[in-house]
Amino acid sequence: MPAASDGAISGASEPETPEAETSEPYAAEPARRHTAEVRVEWEALRRRAVELMERAYAPYSHFRVGVAGLVDDGRVVAGCNVENAAYGVTLCAECGMVSELHATGGGRLTAVYCVGGDGQALMPCGRCRQLLWENGGPDCLLMTPEGVLPMSAVLPQAFGPDNLRHAEG
């Protein structure tokens, strides 16, 4: 598992991203939950996601997916999809990433990059958007085919822990 030193985050320096990506309104914004001024290095996250995509187990659909996420403490967590002949138990890449998040100490996702077999940004499915919301919240940044967006734009009016607390109250 890469550590923060692999180039996924940095101090006050500019992010290592192509110019088109940094022109997005959230691309160079500091991660909101981290105590230090941290900038997302999208290209480092993309490289890690591509590495995991290449390890995906997709013998049925041949649709390989990889994902990498920056955690509020600087760790990078990642995952790939794992298919199963019983399609309903197939695991999306984001499931693996969230599992690694919790297995390595928890925390909150601050930025996520998901890629398909071509190595380009891929929009997570609805189920996975819900996973990202649960583990990153509305301010978690997601690289999408249209650029960087906060989860509040990717999953507006999301269902989350607050809904359950209101039901108990």
HUTASUL-V970966 format. One line per field, one symbol per residue. ss: DSSP state (H for helix, E for strand, - for the rest). phi: phi as a letter, one per 20 degrees, with the letter a starting at -180 (. if undefined). A space follows every 10 residues. Layout:
ss->???
phi->???
//
This chain:
ss->---HHH--EE --------HH HH-------E --------EE -HHHHHHHHH HHH---E--- -----EEEEE E----EEEEE -E----HHH- E-HHHHHHHH HHH-----EE EEEEE----- E----HHHHH HHHHHH---- EEEE--EEEE HHHH------ HHHHHHHH-
phi->.fegffnfcb fefffecfgf fffffdgdff ffeefefcdf dgffffgfff gfgfegdcfe emdeccbcce efenfddbac fcebgegfdf dfgfffffff gffdpmocfd bccdcegeme gcfffgffff ffffdcmfef ecfdgdoecf gfefcflfeb gffffffff
//
